[in-house]
Amino acid sequence: MFRPIVGAIALVLALPVATATAQERLQDPTERTSVNAREGGGGANPQWMLESTLVSADRRFAVINGETVTVGDRVRGARVMQIDVYAVRLRTADGMVELTLSGTDPKRVTGGGAR
């Protein structure tokens, strides 16, 4: 008689614990990650933040610092040179910088300064 009630109570008590641990492990893939490019290659303040890209056969757009840009546009003193699915290349006065969606540190690409 009491066995089904005890089992139901145990299930109800265990449910919030299981839900909390499952939520801790899940990460929102659209959540903004750490800064993926820093001013001058190592400052504390972000210069550019790649938020998303849209790449199709006839269009290429990126959202950097909340602004939608395409190849040739300027954002905070840098010119957008290339937009790929997971990365954008910018030409700065110091050379080329690659922003990535993964939130990793920027890659300073060798060659080619501002033109």
VEXNU-452974 format. One record per residue: residue in one letter; x, z, y of N, C-alpha, C, CB in turn. Coordinates in nm, 3 decimals. Glycine has a CB too. Layout:
REM residues N
  resn      n.u      n.w      n.v     ca.u     ca.w     ca.v      c.u      c.w      c.v     cb.u     cb.w     cb.v
     a        X        Z        Y        X        Z        Y        X        Z        Y        X        Z        Y
...
This chain:
REM residues 115
  resn      n.u      n.w      n.v     ca.u     ca.w     ca.v      c.u      c.w      c.v     cb.u     cb.w     cb.v
     m    0.081    0.000   -0.119    0.000    0.000    0.000    0.085    0.000    0.126   -0.092    0.118    0.000
     f    0.186    0.086    0.130    0.271    0.095    0.249    0.383   -0.008    0.249    0.330    0.233    0.259
     r    0.411   -0.065    0.135    0.521   -0.160    0.124    0.505   -0.281    0.217    0.533   -0.207   -0.019
     p    0.390   -0.349    0.224    0.376   -0.462    0.317    0.388   -0.419    0.462    0.243   -0.530    0.296
     i    0.340   -0.302    0.496    0.347   -0.254    0.634    0.492   -0.226    0.672    0.261   -0.128    0.653
     v    0.567   -0.162    0.583    0.709   -0.132    0.610    0.788   -0.263    0.626    0.770   -0.045    0.496
     g    0.759   -0.363    0.541    0.826   -0.492    0.551    0.796   -0.562    0.683    0.786   -0.581    0.435
     a    0.671   -0.555    0.727    0.632   -0.617    0.854    0.698   -0.548    0.972    0.480   -0.614    0.871
     i    0.706   -0.416    0.967    0.771   -0.340    1.075    0.920   -0.374    1.081    0.751   -0.187    1.054
     a    0.985   -0.383    0.965    1.127   -0.417    0.961    1.150   -0.556    1.018    1.181   -0.409    0.817
     l    1.062   -0.649    0.987    1.074   -0.785    1.039    1.058   -0.787    1.190    0.971   -0.877    0.974
     v    0.962   -0.716    1.242    0.938   -0.712    1.386    1.056   -0.648    1.459    0.810   -0.634    1.417
     l    1.115   -0.545    1.400    1.230   -0.478    1.463    1.356   -0.563    1.457    1.256   -0.344    1.396
     a    1.372   -0.644    1.355    1.492   -0.728    1.341    1.485   -0.855    1.424    1.512   -0.765    1.195
     l    1.367   -0.901    1.458    1.351   -1.027    1.530    1.421   -1.030    1.665    1.206   -1.054    1.550
     p    1.408   -0.927    1.752    1.480   -0.933    1.881    1.631   -0.937    1.865    1.442   -0.813    1.965
     v    1.685   -0.871    1.764    1.831   -0.872    1.743    1.876   -1.012    1.703    1.871   -0.770    1.634
     a    1.804   -1.076    1.612    1.840   -1.211    1.568    1.827   -1.311    1.683    1.751   -1.256    1.450
     t    1.726   -1.296    1.765    1.707   -1.386    1.879    1.818   -1.369    1.980    1.572   -1.360    1.945
     a    1.858   -1.245    2.008    1.964   -1.220    2.106    2.096   -1.280    2.060    1.981   -1.070    2.130
     t    2.131   -1.265    1.934    2.258   -1.320    1.888    2.255   -1.473    1.885    2.292   -1.267    1.749
     a    2.141   -1.533    1.856    2.131   -1.678    1.857    2.144   -1.731    2.000    1.997   -1.724    1.796
     q    2.087   -1.662    2.097    2.097   -1.706    2.235    2.239   -1.693    2.288    2.001   -1.626    2.322
     e    2.312   -1.595    2.244    2.449   -1.577    2.290    2.539   -1.691    2.245    2.505   -1.446    2.239
     r    2.512   -1.751    2.131    2.597   -1.857    2.078    2.564   -1.994    2.135    2.586   -1.861    1.929
     l    2.443   -2.014    2.184    2.405   -2.144    2.237    2.452   -2.161    2.380    2.253   -2.162    2.230
     q    2.502   -2.279    2.410    2.547   -2.310    2.545    2.474   -2.434    2.594    2.701   -2.330    2.551
     d    2.426   -2.429    2.715    2.356   -2.543    2.775    2.457   -2.653    2.804    2.282   -2.500    2.905
     p    2.442   -2.773    2.741    2.538   -2.880    2.764    2.533   -2.938    2.905    2.516   -2.989    2.666
     t    2.425   -2.911    2.978    2.415   -2.963    3.114    2.460   -2.862    3.218    2.273   -3.006    3.143
     e    2.498   -2.741    3.173    2.542   -2.638    3.266    2.674   -2.678    3.329    2.554   -2.503    3.196
     r    2.687   -2.651    3.458    2.812   -2.682    3.528    2.923   -2.597    3.467    2.800   -2.656    3.681
     t    3.032   -2.663    3.435    3.145   -2.593    3.377    3.243   -2.555    3.488    3.214   -2.679    3.270
     s    3.357   -2.504    3.447    3.456   -2.466    3.547    3.499   -2.588    3.628    3.578   -2.402    3.479
     v    3.559   -2.562    3.739    3.602   -2.668    3.830    3.691   -2.765    3.754    3.675   -2.611    3.954
     n    3.662   -2.895    3.766    3.742   -2.992    3.691    3.839   -3.070    3.777    3.652   -3.086    3.621
     a    3.850   -3.036    3.902    3.956   -3.093    3.985    3.979   -2.998    4.101    3.921   -3.236    4.036
     r    4.104   -2.975    4.130    4.137   -2.881    4.235    4.214   -2.952    4.345    4.217   -2.762    4.180
     e    4.195   -2.905    4.465    4.261   -2.966    4.581    4.412   -2.958    4.564    4.217   -2.897    4.712
     g    4.477   -3.070    4.579    4.622   -3.072    4.568    4.671   -3.042    4.428    4.681   -2.973    4.663
     g    4.583   -3.045    4.328    4.625   -3.024    4.191    4.638   -2.880    4.152    4.752   -3.091    4.168
     g    4.598   -2.782    4.232    4.612   -2.646    4.186    4.562   -2.540    4.281    4.751   -2.619    4.157
     g    4.485   -2.574    4.382    4.431   -2.475    4.473    4.318   -2.398    4.409    4.384   -2.540    4.601
     a    4.270   -2.294    4.476    4.163   -2.213    4.422    4.026   -2.272    4.454    4.172   -2.072    4.475
     n    4.015   -2.355    4.556    3.887   -2.412    4.595    3.871   -2.552    4.537    3.873   -2.416    4.748
     p    3.754   -2.584    4.484    3.735   -2.717    4.427    3.727   -2.824    4.534    3.609   -2.720    4.343
     q    3.787   -2.937    4.508    3.775   -3.052    4.598    3.667   -3.147    4.544    3.911   -3.126    4.612
     w    3.670   -3.172    4.414    3.574   -3.262    4.352    3.520   -3.199    4.224    3.638   -3.398    4.323
     m    3.390   -3.211    4.203    3.326   -3.164    4.080    3.243   -3.278    4.024    3.237   -3.037    4.107
     l    3.285   -3.330    3.909    3.208   -3.435    3.843    3.093   -3.369    3.769    3.298   -3.518    3.745
     e    2.971   -3.403    3.808    2.853   -3.340    3.751    2.785   -3.426    3.644    2.755   -3.307    3.860
     s    2.785   -3.558    3.663    2.726   -3.646    3.561    2.769   -3.790    3.587    2.571   -3.635    3.562
     t    2.748   -3.873    3.486    2.774   -4.017    3.499    2.657   -4.093    3.438    2.909   -4.057    3.431
     l    2.638   -4.215    3.485    2.541   -4.307    3.428    2.613   -4.441    3.415    2.409   -4.319    3.516
     v    2.630   -4.484    3.292    2.703   -4.609    3.266    2.615   -4.698    3.179    2.841   -4.582    3.197
     s    2.588   -4.819    3.228    2.514   -4.919    3.151    2.585   -5.053    3.167    2.363   -4.929    3.197
     a    2.528   -5.155    3.108    2.591   -5.287    3.114    2.606   -5.338    3.257    2.510   -5.387    3.033
     d    2.511   -5.305    3.344    2.515   -5.360    3.480    2.527   -5.255    3.590    2.393   -5.442    3.503
     r    2.535   -5.127    3.554    2.544   -5.021    3.657    2.641   -4.912    3.614    2.404   -4.959    3.684
     r    2.708   -4.854    3.712    2.796   -4.740    3.691    2.783   -4.646    3.810    2.945   -4.785    3.671
     f    2.729   -4.529    3.786    2.714   -4.428    3.891    2.773   -4.297    3.843    2.565   -4.409    3.929
     a    2.814   -4.214    3.937    2.860   -4.079    3.906    2.804   -3.985    4.012    3.017   -4.071    3.901
     v    2.786   -3.860    3.975    2.747   -3.758    4.072    2.867   -3.665    4.087    2.618   -3.679    4.026
     i    2.925   -3.668    4.207    3.041   -3.585    4.240    3.001   -3.498    4.358    3.168   -3.673    4.273
     n    3.014   -3.367    4.341    2.978   -3.271    4.447    2.834   -3.291    4.494    3.074   -3.284    4.566
     g    2.745   -3.328    4.402    2.604   -3.346    4.436    2.570   -3.479    4.501    2.562   -3.238    4.526
     e    2.669   -3.566    4.517    2.650   -3.695    4.583    2.662   -3.808    4.481    2.753   -3.714    4.697
     t    2.564   -3.897    4.477    2.569   -4.012    4.387    2.659   -4.118    4.445    2.427   -4.069    4.361
     v    2.759   -4.161    4.366    2.857   -4.259    4.412    2.872   -4.369    4.308    2.993   -4.192    4.440
     t    2.930   -4.480    4.353    2.964   -4.591    4.264    3.107   -4.635    4.297    2.862   -4.710    4.279
     v    3.160   -4.726    4.220    3.297   -4.773    4.241    3.310   -4.827    4.384    3.337   -4.882    4.136
     g    3.415   -4.783    4.453    3.440   -4.826    4.589    3.397   -4.724    4.693    3.371   -4.954    4.615
     d    3.306   -4.634    4.657    3.261   -4.532    4.752    3.370   -4.428    4.775    3.132   -4.463    4.701
     r    3.355   -4.353    4.885    3.448   -4.244    4.917    3.376   -4.111    4.904    3.506   -4.261    5.060
     v    3.450   -4.013    4.854    3.399   -3.877    4.845    3.513   -3.781    4.877    3.339   -3.848    4.703
     r    3.497   -3.705    4.984    3.596   -3.608    5.032    3.737   -3.667    5.038    3.597   -3.486    4.942
     g    3.748   -3.781    5.100    3.879   -3.842    5.125    3.936   -3.922    5.010    3.973   -3.737    5.160
     a    3.867   -3.932    4.899    3.917   -4.010    4.785    3.824   -4.127    4.759    3.929   -3.920    4.657
     r    3.881   -4.237    4.710    3.801   -4.355    4.677    3.776   -4.358    4.527    3.871   -4.486    4.725
     v    3.651   -4.384    4.488    3.614   -4.396    4.347    3.667   -4.530    4.296    3.459   -4.385    4.326
     m    3.753   -4.525    4.196    3.816   -4.647    4.144    3.756   -4.692    4.011    3.963   -4.626    4.126
     q    3.712   -4.596    3.927    3.663   -4.631    3.794    3.565   -4.524    3.748    3.781   -4.647    3.693
     i    3.455   -4.566    3.684    3.358   -4.473    3.629    3.340   -4.507    3.482    3.222   -4.479    3.706
     d    3.368   -4.411    3.395    3.347   -4.427    3.252    3.241   -4.325    3.209    3.481   -4.407    3.172
     v    3.208   -4.325    3.082    3.103   -4.238    3.032    3.135   -4.091    3.055    3.081   -4.263    2.883
     y    3.259   -4.049    3.029    3.296   -3.909    3.040    3.397   -3.878    3.150    3.350   -3.862    2.911
     a    3.435   -3.978    3.229    3.540   -3.955    3.329    3.525   -4.048    3.448    3.679   -3.973    3.265
     v    3.583   -4.006    3.560    3.587   -4.086    3.682    3.728   -4.078    3.737    3.482   -4.036    3.788
     r    3.782   -4.191    3.781    3.914   -4.193    3.844    3.898   -4.210    3.994    4.002   -4.307    3.785
     l    3.971   -4.127    4.067    3.972   -4.131    4.213    4.112   -4.162    4.261    3.922   -3.998    4.273
     r    4.121   -4.241    4.369    4.250   -4.263    4.434    4.255   -4.171    4.556    4.270   -4.414    4.475
     t    4.356   -4.087    4.560    4.374   -3.995    4.672    4.504   -4.031    4.743    4.376   -3.847    4.624
     a    4.532   -3.964    4.852    4.657   -3.986    4.924    4.777   -3.947    4.837    4.659   -3.906    5.055
     d    4.756   -3.858    4.740    4.863   -3.812    4.651    4.872   -3.890    4.521    4.844   -3.667    4.620
     g    4.785   -3.988    4.500    4.786   -4.065    4.376    4.649   -4.065    4.311    4.889   -4.009    4.280
     m    4.646   -4.098    4.182    4.520   -4.107    4.109    4.488   -3.972    4.043    4.527   -4.218    4.002
     v    4.360   -3.937    4.044    4.311   -3.816    3.979    4.197   -3.855    3.889    4.267   -3.708    4.084
     e    4.194   -3.800    3.768    4.085   -3.827    3.675    3.999   -3.702    3.660    4.139   -3.874    3.537
     l    3.871   -3.713    3.691    3.776   -3.605    3.672    3.707   -3.625    3.539    3.672   -3.598    3.789
     t    3.681   -3.518    3.466    3.612   -3.529    3.338    3.490   -3.440    3.335    3.706   -3.494    3.224
     l    3.395   -3.477    3.252    3.274   -3.397    3.236    3.298   -3.274    3.150    3.165   -3.482    3.176
     s    3.405   -3.271    3.077    3.429   -3.159    2.986    3.471   -3.032    3.058    3.535   -3.197    2.885
     g    3.503   -3.040    3.187    3.542   -2.921    3.261    3.689   -2.888    3.247    3.462   -2.805    3.217
     t    3.767   -2.978    3.188    3.909   -2.953    3.175    3.978   -2.977    3.309    3.971   -3.042    3.066
     d    4.100   -2.935    3.319    4.176   -2.954    3.443    4.196   -3.103    3.468    4.311   -2.881    3.436
     p    4.213   -3.141    3.593    4.229   -3.284    3.624    4.359   -3.339    3.571    4.221   -3.306    3.775
     k    4.359   -3.465    3.543    4.481   -3.533    3.501    4.533   -3.611    3.620    4.455   -3.628    3.378
     r    4.657   -3.585    3.657    4.721   -3.661    3.764    4.776   -3.786    3.698    4.834   -3.578    3.838
     v    4.722   -3.901    3.734    4.761   -4.028    3.674    4.880   -4.082    3.751    4.644   -4.131    3.673
     t    4.982   -4.126    3.679    5.103   -4.174    3.746    5.078   -4.307    3.815    5.218   -4.187    3.646
     g    5.151   -4.329    3.923    5.146   -4.455    3.995    5.029   -4.463    4.090    5.140   -4.569    3.899
     g    5.041   -4.552    4.185    4.932   -4.586    4.277    4.887   -4.475    4.368    4.818   -4.631    4.201
     g    4.935   -4.475    4.489    4.886   -4.384    4.590    4.772   -4.447    4.666    4.998   -4.343    4.685
     a    4.744   -4.396    4.784    4.637   -4.453    4.867    4.680   -4.590    4.919    4.601   -4.359    4.984
     r    4.587   -4.682    4.919    4.616   -4.817    4.969    4.527   -4.850    5.084    4.598   -4.922    4.859
